[in-house]
Amino acid sequence: MATDKRGRRKPYTQIGIRRLPCFRCGRKPSVYQWRVCADGNVWRPLCGPCDVAMNAAVLRFMRHPHWKAIMAEYRRKVRENQVVG
């Protein structure tokens, strides 16, 4: 099985993750990280927009009844974090 070298077993530090491109789109800086069991449970760095897309996909998949309202608030928080950070 081929594995991508980006990713690690321990979570990235706040400083370390910003040095990495987003695993999904390649943009810098990454500010969030995800683990997926089927992907070997390694932490993958994500930029803000890709993290928002991942959260929206998961909430829709789980058929959360309030996913749109939750995502509107989360998008706002991510935008604020990117402006401040």
C-alpha positions in Angstrom: 0.0 0.0 0.0 1.4 3.4 -1.0 1.5 6.0 1.7 2.1 9.7 1.5 5.0 10.9 3.6 3.2 14.0 4.9 1.6 13.3 8.2 2.8 12.1 11.6 1.7 10.0 14.5 1.8 12.8 17.0 -0.1 16.1 16.5 1.8 19.0 15.0 2.7 21.9 17.2 1.0 25.3 16.5 4.3 26.6 15.1 5.2 23.5 13.2 2.0 23.1 11.3 2.2 26.6 9.8 5.4 25.5 8.0 3.5 22.8 6.1 1.4 23.0 2.9 -2.2 21.8 3.2 -2.4 18.1 2.5 -5.6 18.6 0.3 -4.8 21.6 -1.8 -1.1 22.4 -1.2 -1.8 26.0 0.1 0.2 27.4 2.9 0.0 27.8 5.8 -1.8 24.9 7.3 -3.5 25.8 10.6 -5.6 22.7 11.3 -5.1 18.9 11.4 -7.1 15.8 10.9 -6.7 12.1 11.4 -8.6 9.4 9.5 -8.6 5.8 10.7 -8.5 4.4 7.1 -5.4 6.5 6.4 -3.3 5.0 9.1 -4.4 7.5 11.8 -1.6 9.9 10.9 -2.2 13.7 11.4 -2.7 15.5 8.1 -2.2 19.3 7.9 -5.1 21.4 6.4 -5.5 25.0 5.6 -8.6 26.9 6.8 -10.8 26.5 3.7 -10.0 22.7 3.4 -10.7 22.3 7.1 -14.1 24.0 6.6 -14.8 21.7 3.7 -13.9 18.6 5.7 -16.1 19.6 8.6 -19.1 20.3 6.3 -18.6 16.9 4.6 -18.6 15.1 8.0 -21.6 16.9 9.3 -23.6 16.2 6.1 -22.5 12.6 6.1 -23.7 12.3 9.7 -27.0 13.9 8.7 -26.7 16.4 11.5 -30.0 18.3 11.6 -28.4 21.7 12.1 -25.3 21.3 10.0 -25.9 24.5 8.0 -26.1 26.7 11.1 -23.1 25.0 12.7 -21.1 25.5 9.5 -22.0 29.2 9.3 -20.7 29.8 12.8 -17.6 27.6 12.1 -16.8 29.5 8.9 -17.0 32.8 10.8 -14.6 31.4 13.5 -12.1 30.2 10.8 -12.2 33.5 9.0 -11.5 35.3 12.3 -8.6 33.0 13.1 -7.0 33.6 9.7 -7.3 37.3 10.1 -5.9 37.3 13.6 -3.3 34.5 13.1 
